[in-house]
Amino acid sequence: MFRKQLTPFLFAATAISATSNAYTEGALPFSQDRDAAVYFLKPIFSIIDCESGGVIEDGDVDEHFTDLFFYNDRDQSRAIVESEFVRARSKETKQQSAFVFKMMDTDSNGFVTPQEYRHYVSFAINAADKDKNGELYAEELLDDNKSQKIDTSVSQKPIMESHIHSGESAPHLYVHDKEKSVPLSSQQVKSKHE
């Protein structure tokens, strides 16, 4: 039984190792899961926090999940490929986006399904939640040594909403928990490159 549960992780880690030749020792974009989670959540925080309260919870994602998923799934194929994910996050570096994509793609087949994406969003919220109280405040996404502010207003919304609300309705997604996928940790990705 243990071997059966471990096999998908070994397969995924091996596939990431084989497809991630761009990462050299010490050059991985994130050394901790929290860093990858913060990177992933910063651009979408204001979308999930639609009430502009400066705080989100895992359950808040469900209200906006279809819009978030199809913002990344530009061809509406119900699967996000790496190029779509990188393109949707064009202001960030390609290497960081590709790394996060590989964390989401738990079966390493080159596609992030709605289930994998939803599980990664939950994982990211929990990983970024510094005080582990189940609520992620915008301030928790800031670097400890910098005095920054996360814009919890609608500043990011026009970018996404121009795509999301372009007159076309996104297909509805059903995310079933039967297909639980556990995002690969940055340590799992890193260990294969050392």
Protein Blocks (a to p, Z undefined) as FASTA:
>chain_A
ZZmmmmmmmmmmmmmmmmmmmpcghiafbfbfklmmmmmmmmmmmmmmmnonopacfklm
mmmmmmmmmmmmmnonopacfklmmmmmmmbcfklmmmmmmmmmmnonopacfklmmmmm
mmmmmmmmmnonopacfklmpcfkbccdddfbfklmmmmmmmmmnopacddddddfklgc
cdddfklmmmmmZZ
